[in-house]
Amino acid sequence: MSVTIEEVEKIARLAKLSFSEEEKIKFTEQFNQILQYMEKLNELDTENVSPTFNVLDVNNVFREDKVKPWLTQEQALQNAPKKKNGLFSVPKVIG
């Protein structure tokens, strides 16, 4: 499988990007290099390899979930720079 310049142009159009002719050629070559590498990886025998295999013996380092007391509304807001009606007040960021 390989990518053509026309396919790169289509991808660019879908992504609303524009490229020079040199960039289109370069991206076509890069896409094809990636696909060649993926084809090479497809040659590997992964029949007996679990999908989550890790070369290192890694154990889950997350703590066990335990129910703990939570903060009251007053405690949660005590260090807030601005409060309004018992909630955090933040500046408007979207017009």
C-alpha positions in Angstrom: 0.0 0.0 0.0 1.2 3.5 -0.8 0.0 7.0 -0.7 -0.2 9.2 -3.8 0.1 13.0 -4.0 -3.6 13.1 -4.8 -4.4 11.4 -1.5 -2.1 13.8 0.4 -4.0 16.7 -1.3 -7.4 15.1 -0.3 -6.1 14.7 3.3 -5.0 18.3 3.4 -8.3 19.4 2.0 -10.2 17.5 4.7 -7.9 19.0 7.4 -8.3 22.4 5.8 -4.6 22.7 5.3 -2.7 24.0 2.3 0.8 22.8 1.2 3.3 23.8 -1.4 4.2 21.3 -4.1 7.4 20.5 -2.3 5.6 19.8 0.9 3.1 17.5 -0.8 6.0 15.5 -2.2 7.7 15.4 1.1 4.5 14.3 3.0 3.9 11.7 0.4 7.3 10.2 0.9 7.0 10.4 4.7 3.5 8.7 4.6 4.9 5.9 2.4 7.9 5.4 4.8 5.5 5.1 7.7 3.4 2.5 5.8 6.5 0.6 4.8 7.5 0.4 8.5 4.0 -0.8 9.4 4.2 -3.5 6.8 7.5 -4.6 8.3 5.9 -4.8 11.7 3.1 -6.9 10.3 5.7 -9.5 9.4 6.3 -10.2 13.1 4.8 -13.2 14.7 2.7 -11.9 17.6 0.4 -14.9 18.0 1.5 -15.6 21.6 2.0 -12.0 22.7 -0.7 -10.5 24.8 -1.9 -7.1 23.6 -0.8 -5.4 26.8 2.6 -7.1 27.0 5.4 -5.0 28.5 9.1 -6.0 28.3 9.5 -4.9 31.9 7.8 -6.7 34.8 5.5 -3.8 35.7 2.9 -4.0 38.4 -0.1 -1.6 38.9 1.1 1.2 41.1 -2.3 2.8 41.7 -3.7 2.7 45.1 -6.8 0.8 45.9 -10.0 2.8 45.7 -11.4 3.5 49.2 -14.3 5.6 50.2 -13.0 8.6 52.3 -14.7 11.6 53.8 -14.9 14.5 51.4 -14.6 18.2 51.8 -17.6 20.2 52.7 -18.6 23.1 50.4 -17.2 25.6 52.9 -13.8 23.7 53.1 -13.5 23.5 49.3 -14.2 27.2 48.9 -12.1 28.5 51.8 -9.0 29.3 49.6 -10.9 30.3 46.5 -9.9 33.8 45.3 -13.5 34.5 44.3 -16.8 32.9 45.3 -20.4 33.5 44.2 -23.5 31.8 45.5 -21.4 29.0 47.1 -19.5 28.3 43.9 -16.1 29.1 42.5 -16.2 32.3 40.4 -13.9 32.3 37.4 -13.4 34.9 34.7 -15.3 34.5 31.4 -12.9 33.1 28.8 -15.2 32.5 25.8 -16.8 35.5 24.1 
